[in-house]
Amino acid sequence: MLLDTIHSRQDLLDIPEDQLGTLCSEIRQFLVQNVSRTGGHLASNLGIVETTVAIHRVFDTSRDRLVFDVGRYAPPAGGAFWLSEAL
């Protein structure tokens, strides 16, 4: 599984672009398995997978801070996010 090979941003960057769909499918499977066991909100997590992978490939998330607003009053485009200083 590709998901098991990711331990850093560089690991994500090393995944070829044509395998990112597979990675996103694995992430969704992980979310469904865990949320069905623990309970919680699932739809918003499933809807933001590709966006999150893209953000982590574009921005240096070890340095760039990302804040996701996925609350119920977030914009319909799947939530707003802002970049600020390092984590």
N, CA, C and O of each residue as an XYZ file, in Angstrom:
348
protein
N       0.834     -1.189      0.000
C       0.000      0.000      0.000
C       0.877      1.251      0.000
O       1.868      1.336      0.726
N       0.497      2.198     -0.815
C       1.240      3.458     -0.876
C       1.158      4.222      0.433
O       2.144      4.815      0.871
N      -0.011      4.213      1.060
C      -0.206      4.966      2.297
C       0.796      4.538      3.368
O       1.269      5.372      4.141
N       1.118      3.268      3.418
C       2.069      2.763      4.418
C       3.494      3.243      4.181
O       4.336      3.141      5.074
N       3.776      3.763      2.993
C       5.136      4.216      2.681
C       5.360      5.691      2.988
O       6.479      6.187      2.857
N       4.312      6.391      3.393
C       4.432      7.836      3.613
C       4.703      8.124      5.080
O       3.880      7.844      5.952
N       5.874      8.690      5.328
C       6.286      9.078      6.669
C       6.740     10.531      6.707
O       7.001     11.079      7.777
N       6.831     11.145      5.544
C       7.271     12.531      5.453
C       6.726     13.146      4.166
O       6.203     12.441      3.304
N       6.851     14.448      4.048
C       6.433     15.121      2.819
C       7.228     14.618      1.625
O       6.687     14.477      0.528
N       8.493     14.353      1.832
C       9.318     13.871      0.728
C       8.798     12.533      0.198
O       8.828     12.284     -1.007
N       8.323     11.678      1.097
C       7.737     10.406      0.658
C       6.535     10.661     -0.252
O       6.349      9.964     -1.249
N       5.726     11.655      0.091
C       4.578     12.007     -0.743
C       5.035     12.552     -2.092
O       4.460     12.217     -3.127
N       6.064     13.386     -2.080
C       6.582     13.958     -3.326
C       7.186     12.886     -4.237
O       7.191     13.033     -5.459
N       7.688     11.819     -3.638
C       8.315     10.743     -4.415
C       7.296      9.845     -5.125
O       7.665      9.070     -6.007
N       6.032      9.943     -4.749
C       5.014      9.122     -5.405
C       4.726      9.712     -6.776
O       4.409     10.897     -6.877
N       4.829      8.920     -7.826
C       4.561      9.427     -9.181
C       3.121      9.940     -9.301
O       2.200      9.408     -8.682
N       2.958     10.970    -10.102
C       1.651     11.605    -10.259
C       0.572     10.610    -10.691
O      -0.581     10.729    -10.278
N       0.934      9.647    -11.506
C      -0.067      8.688    -11.988
C      -0.526      7.702    -10.909
O      -1.456      6.929    -11.141
N       0.113      7.717     -9.732
C      -0.286      6.847     -8.623
C      -1.036      7.600     -7.532
O      -1.443      7.005     -6.534
N      -1.221      8.910     -7.716
C      -1.893      9.696     -6.680
C      -3.358      9.294     -6.507
O      -3.887      9.361     -5.397
N      -4.015      8.879     -7.586
C      -5.392      8.395     -7.470
C      -5.481      7.171     -6.577
O      -6.407      7.041     -5.777
N      -4.520      6.278     -6.717
C      -4.460      5.088     -5.867
C      -4.252      5.486     -4.417
O      -4.901      4.949     -3.520
N      -3.347      6.428     -4.186
C      -3.105      6.911     -2.825
C      -4.383      7.488     -2.223
O      -4.718      7.193     -1.076
N      -5.096      8.311     -2.993
C      -6.329      8.918     -2.486
C      -7.372      7.855     -2.165
O      -8.109      7.989     -1.189
N      -7.441      6.814     -2.964
C      -8.363      5.699     -2.687
C      -7.988      5.004     -1.382
O      -8.862      4.645     -0.592
N      -6.703      4.816     -1.158
C      -6.235      4.188      0.082
C      -6.569      5.057      1.294
O      -6.959      4.545      2.343
N      -6.413      6.364      1.143
C      -6.742      7.281      2.242
C      -8.227      7.189      2.562
O      -8.611      7.130      3.730
N      -9.065      7.177      1.523
C     -10.517      7.055      1.738
C     -10.860      5.740      2.435
O     -11.680      5.715      3.352
N     -10.243      4.670      2.006
C     -10.484      3.364      2.643
C     -10.096      3.415      4.115
O     -10.827      2.912      4.968
N      -8.950      4.021      4.417
C      -8.496      4.178      5.800
C      -9.523      4.971      6.608
O      -9.859      4.590      7.730
N     -10.021      6.068      6.044
C     -10.998      6.902      6.744
C     -12.289      6.139      7.027
O     -12.812      6.185      8.140
N     -12.798      5.440      6.017
C     -14.044      4.691      6.186
C     -13.880      3.615      7.261
O     -14.746      3.463      8.123
N     -12.785      2.877      7.214
C     -12.556      1.814      8.201
C     -12.487      2.373      9.616
O     -13.074      1.809     10.540
N     -11.768      3.486      9.786
C     -11.578      4.018     11.132
C     -12.800      4.765     11.649
O     -13.149      4.627     12.821
N     -13.451      5.545     10.810
C     -14.628      6.289     11.259
C     -15.794      5.328     11.522
O     -16.596      5.576     12.422
N     -15.901      4.256     10.766
C     -16.974      3.286     11.033
C     -16.748      2.583     12.370
O     -17.704      2.131     13.002
N     -15.514      2.490     12.795
C     -15.186      1.865     14.073
C     -15.328      2.837     15.233
O     -15.814      2.458     16.299
N     -14.913      4.081     15.043
C     -14.882      5.049     16.136
C     -16.056      6.015     16.129
O     -16.362      6.627     17.153
N     -16.721      6.157     14.976
C     -17.794      7.138     14.854
C     -17.216      8.498     14.495
O     -16.023      8.749     14.669
N     -18.067      9.358     13.998
C     -17.632     10.712     13.647
C     -18.103     11.093     12.264
O     -18.834     10.347     11.612
N     -17.679     12.255     11.824
C     -18.086     12.788     10.531
C     -17.213     12.200      9.429
O     -15.989     12.151      9.552
N     -17.844     11.761      8.371
C     -17.116     11.094      7.304
C     -17.131     11.875      5.998
O     -16.101     11.966      5.328
N     -18.261     12.433      5.624
C     -18.416     13.044      4.298
C     -17.400     14.150      4.032
O     -16.788     14.182      2.965
N     -17.215     15.051      4.986
C     -16.279     16.148      4.754
C     -14.849     15.645      4.608
O     -14.069     16.213      3.844
N     -14.500     14.590      5.328
C     -13.161     14.004      5.201
C     -12.966     13.377      3.828
O     -11.912     13.539      3.212
N     -13.972     12.664      3.349
C     -13.860     12.011      2.042
C     -13.802     13.038      0.923
O     -13.158     12.805     -0.100
N     -14.464     14.169      1.107
C     -14.542     15.176      0.064
C     -13.312     16.043     -0.088
O     -13.203     16.794     -1.057
N     -12.395     15.954      0.838
C     -11.239     16.860      0.809
C      -9.918     16.119      0.584
O      -8.851     16.726      0.669
N      -9.978     14.821      0.300
C      -8.763     14.006      0.178
C      -7.832     14.538     -0.913
O      -6.664     14.810     -0.637
N      -8.325     14.692     -2.149
C      -7.451     15.156     -3.239
C      -6.896     16.539     -2.968
O      -5.735     16.823     -3.263
N      -7.739     17.403     -2.402
C      -7.288     18.759     -2.071
C      -6.149     18.713     -1.065
O      -5.156     19.425     -1.212
N      -6.290     17.883     -0.053
C      -5.259     17.778      0.981
C      -3.959     17.227      0.409
O      -2.884     17.740      0.718
N      -4.040     16.203     -0.409
C      -2.834     15.643     -1.034
C      -2.159     16.711     -1.904
O      -0.939     16.867     -1.861
N      -2.945     17.436     -2.682
C      -2.380     18.483     -3.544
C      -1.703     19.572     -2.726
O      -0.611     20.023     -3.071
N      -2.340     19.992     -1.655
C      -1.765     21.042     -0.801
C      -0.431     20.580     -0.219
O       0.539     21.338     -0.205
N      -0.384     19.351      0.256
C       0.859     18.847      0.856
C       1.955     18.642     -0.185
O       3.134     18.645      0.167
N       1.601     18.467     -1.450
C       2.614     18.361     -2.502
C       3.112     19.733     -2.946
O       4.265     19.875     -3.353
N       2.250     20.740     -2.868
C       2.617     22.079     -3.338
C       3.322     22.893     -2.259
O       4.318     23.564     -2.527
N       2.799     22.826     -1.047
C       3.342     23.629      0.038
C       4.218     22.775      0.937
O       3.970     21.580      1.100
N       5.233     23.379      1.515
C       6.110     22.697      2.463
C       5.420     22.725      3.818
O       5.574     23.675      4.586
N       4.667     21.689      4.099
C       3.854     21.691      5.304
C       4.667     21.508      6.586
O       4.098     21.553      7.677
N       5.953     21.309      6.484
C       6.788     21.345      7.678
C       7.101     22.794      8.054
O       7.540     23.084      9.167
N       6.865     23.692      7.099
C       7.132     25.115      7.315
C       5.870     25.968      7.206
O       5.684     26.902      7.986
N       5.007     25.654      6.246
C       3.794     26.432      6.011
C       2.655     25.905      6.866
O       2.383     24.705      6.879
N       1.997     26.793      7.574
C       0.868     26.381      8.409
C      -0.412     26.432      7.595
O      -0.679     27.406      6.891
N      -1.191     25.383      7.699
C      -2.473     25.287      7.017
C      -3.572     25.220      8.058
O      -3.489     24.442      9.009
N      -4.584     26.020      7.884
C      -5.743     25.974      8.763
C      -6.957     25.711      7.893
O      -7.288     26.522      7.029
N      -7.623     24.589      8.112
C      -8.819     24.231      7.351
C     -10.055     24.626      8.146
O     -10.153     24.337      9.338
N     -10.980     25.277      7.494
C     -12.281     25.549      8.095
C     -13.278     24.653      7.392
O     -13.766     24.988      6.312
N     -13.581     23.526      7.990
C     -14.523     22.586      7.392
C     -15.801     22.530      8.214
O     -16.533     21.540      8.186
N     -16.058     23.609      8.947
C     -17.269     23.673      9.749
C     -18.512     23.689      8.887
O     -18.431     23.820      7.666
N     -19.642     23.558      9.512
C     -20.899     23.462      8.772
C     -21.245     24.733      8.036
O     -22.104     24.715      7.154
N     -20.593     25.853      8.377
C     -20.874     27.106      7.689
C     -19.765     27.482      6.720
O     -19.695     28.619      6.256
N     -18.903     26.526      6.418
C     -17.799     26.770      5.482
C     -18.356     26.962      4.070
O     -19.463     26.513      3.771
N     -17.595     27.623      3.211
C     -18.047     27.812      1.832
C     -18.336     26.472      1.156
O     -17.712     25.470      1.503
N     -19.258     26.431      0.209
C     -19.638     25.162     -0.412
C     -18.527     24.490     -1.205
O     -18.680     23.330     -1.589
N     -17.428     25.164     -1.461
C     -16.335     24.575     -2.232
C     -15.541     23.578     -1.413
O     -14.498     23.117     -1.876
N     -15.982     23.225     -0.222
C     -15.298     22.191      0.554
C     -14.510     22.758      1.713
O     -13.739     22.032      2.341
N     -14.676     24.008      2.009
C     -13.964     24.587      3.138
C     -12.940     25.594      2.689
O     -12.443     25.548      1.564
N     -12.641     26.482      3.563
C     -11.640     27.512      3.266
C     -10.358     27.176      4.021
O     -10.399     26.531      5.068
N      -9.251     27.604      3.499
C      -8.009     27.409      4.228
C      -7.122     28.640      4.044
O      -7.204     29.350      3.042
N      -6.302     28.859      5.013
C      -5.389     29.979      4.979
C      -3.984     29.473      5.262
O      -3.800     28.515      6.013
N      -3.009     30.113      4.666
C      -1.621     29.776      4.928
C      -1.044     30.836      5.846
O      -1.264     32.030      5.647
N      -0.320     30.404      6.832
C       0.342     31.356      7.710
C       1.716     30.818      8.053
O       2.284     30.021      7.306
N       2.242     31.248      9.170
C       3.615     30.873      9.509
C       3.774     29.396      9.842
O       2.792     28.658      9.918
N       4.980     28.986     10.034
C       5.318     27.565     10.224
C       4.622     26.972     11.433
O       4.293     27.663     12.397
N       4.407     25.653     11.347
C       3.822     24.910     12.486
C       4.728     25.055     13.638
O       4.452     24.520     14.712
